[in-house]
Amino acid sequence: MSRTKPGVSVSEKELLDFAARHIPERAAIPKRVKIAHQLPLTGVGKIFKPALQQKEVESVVRSEAATAGVPIISIALDRDPQQGVVVRVQAGRRPKLQAALERYAFRSVVQD
């Protein structure tokens, strides 16, 4: 995890350009970057990946719902040993949102 120097700011585009110049393998160059001001941490200061993953999955669900014009009533995430992350969404216009979420690696269950 890296931080900028005090008083220095950087944009997502600048980070993408930097990555494109410094990462030799084209497939490893990120397609998008999201700047976070704070990451969830464990008690010893390491990034707490389950909470970060949950935050990102919820962000994707909300973004897809907004794009589809579907109102979300509630979102709940579970971890299933066989299925991995399962997101349960209660929303209006269920089929439209379910179709939008099917392209992601997490399993989604959308209910009216």
C-alpha positions as MATLAB code, in Angstrom:
seq = 'MSRTKPGVSVSEKELLDFAARHIPERAAIPKRVKIAHQLPLTGVGKIFKPALQQKEVESVVRSEAATAGVPIISIALDRDPQQGVVVRVQAGRRPKLQAALERYAFRSVVQD';
ca = [
       0.000    0.000    0.000;
       1.476    3.307   -1.019;
       0.581    6.874   -0.213;
       1.410   10.142   -1.885;
       3.623   12.655   -0.165;
       1.860   15.259    1.987;
       0.368   18.018   -0.153;
       0.625   15.960   -3.363;
      -2.462   14.746   -5.184;
      -2.782   12.303   -8.043;
      -5.669   11.501  -10.376;
      -6.913    8.106  -11.499;
      -5.760    8.912  -15.047;
      -2.257    9.760  -13.828;
      -2.076    6.420  -11.999;
      -3.249    4.530  -15.093;
      -0.688    6.329  -17.252;
       2.061    5.544  -14.717;
       1.072    1.870  -14.675;
       1.053    1.714  -18.482;
       4.593    3.147  -18.605;
       6.062    0.972  -15.846;
       4.370   -2.432  -16.147;
       6.012   -4.406  -18.943;
       3.325   -7.087  -19.313;
       0.327   -5.648  -21.143;
      -2.155   -8.065  -19.540;
      -1.062   -6.898  -16.067;
      -1.806   -3.208  -16.707;
      -4.956   -2.201  -14.794;
      -7.948   -1.148  -16.861;
      -9.293    1.113  -14.128;
      -8.148    2.563  -10.839;
     -10.258    3.656   -7.914;
      -8.754    6.014   -5.366;
      -9.782    5.189   -1.804;
      -9.060    7.563    1.043;
      -9.223    4.773    3.599;
      -9.073    0.977    3.424;
     -10.452   -1.484    5.973;
      -7.598   -2.735    8.147;
      -7.050   -5.624   10.533;
      -5.997   -5.060   14.126;
      -2.333   -5.305   13.074;
      -2.683   -2.801   10.234;
      -2.938   -5.115    7.210;
      -5.647   -4.641    4.586;
      -8.725   -6.626    5.612;
      -9.560   -8.196    2.253;
     -13.002   -9.667    3.098;
     -14.327   -6.221    4.087;
     -12.722   -4.637    1.022;
     -14.293   -7.278   -1.220;
     -17.692   -6.733    0.411;
     -17.424   -2.991   -0.105;
     -16.538   -3.426   -3.786;
     -19.297   -5.976   -4.464;
     -21.860   -3.644   -2.894;
     -20.502   -0.772   -5.007;
     -20.880   -2.858   -8.190;
     -24.450   -3.869   -7.290;
     -25.439   -0.262   -6.582;
     -23.802    0.931   -9.812;
     -25.539   -1.725  -11.932;
     -28.874   -0.945  -10.256;
     -28.444    2.775  -10.941;
     -27.538    2.091  -14.589;
     -30.591   -0.164  -14.966;
     -32.837    2.322  -13.151;
     -33.710   -0.255  -10.501;
     -34.407    0.908   -6.932;
     -32.588   -1.127   -4.246;
     -34.403   -1.857   -0.999;
     -31.645   -3.843    0.734;
     -28.322   -5.614    0.112;
     -26.846   -8.441    2.191;
     -23.616  -10.361    1.518;
     -22.875  -13.897    2.673;
     -19.814  -16.117    2.323;
     -20.703  -19.633    1.282;
     -17.929  -22.278    1.455;
     -18.958  -23.752   -1.902;
     -20.296  -20.717   -3.783;
     -18.015  -17.977   -2.471;
     -19.529  -14.521   -2.102;
     -23.310  -14.485   -2.447;
     -25.066  -11.129   -2.615;
     -28.781  -11.028   -1.798;
     -30.555   -7.970   -3.132;
     -34.118   -6.871   -2.568;
     -35.042   -4.549   -5.409;
     -37.800   -3.492   -7.751;
     -37.744   -4.746  -11.365;
     -35.907   -7.903  -10.327;
     -35.301   -9.521  -13.768;
     -33.515   -6.461  -15.147;
     -31.052   -6.273  -12.232;
     -30.537  -10.061  -12.108;
     -29.546  -10.040  -15.781;
     -27.084   -7.170  -15.209;
     -25.398   -8.968  -12.286;
     -24.979  -12.352  -13.986;
     -21.719  -11.334  -15.702;
     -19.871  -10.966  -12.384;
     -17.927  -13.646  -10.486;
     -20.027  -13.345   -7.344;
     -23.362  -15.143   -7.130;
     -26.416  -12.893   -6.895;
     -29.951  -13.560   -5.718;
     -32.332  -10.710   -6.510;
     -35.750  -10.709   -4.869;
     -38.772   -8.435   -5.277;
];
